[in-house]
Amino acid sequence: MNFERLFLAVGDDGAMNIDTGSTMSAEEATELAEAVKISNIQSLNLCNYSVDDNGIVLLCDGLSKNESLTHLSLKRNNIGDIAAESLAYRVLRGNRTLVRLDLSFNQITDIGVLDLATSLEANHTLL
């Protein structure tokens, strides 16, 4: 999947939805991370994409450098504590634009929730 081409097709509302029901490969996660770095996308929906911890860790590289994203949905994936930790410490702590993050219906345990909660102490934009 060519994510850079998808970003060029993002609507005027700045939203991109990727809901394929398929599994994101490491190559696709890396490609998406690179595209997220350079885009001005405001909303990214990766709901039900079977993204796992490794995919999120790779994606965090792009998310940590993006300065326009306000809404991120990672709902209904295969995200666990490793991804939660990466999101918490690589993305949430320094992000000043994200106002909505949906991690529902994943496999995050109390350990991952604690990492996320700790990072939220330094993040004042998430609702």
WOQUI-V992428 format. One line per field, one symbol per residue. burial: # if it has 9 or more other C-alpha atoms within 8 Angstrom, else .. Layout:
burial=???
//
This chain:
burial=..##.##..#...###.##....#.#.##########.##########################.#.############################.#####.#..#.#...##.##.###..#..#.
//
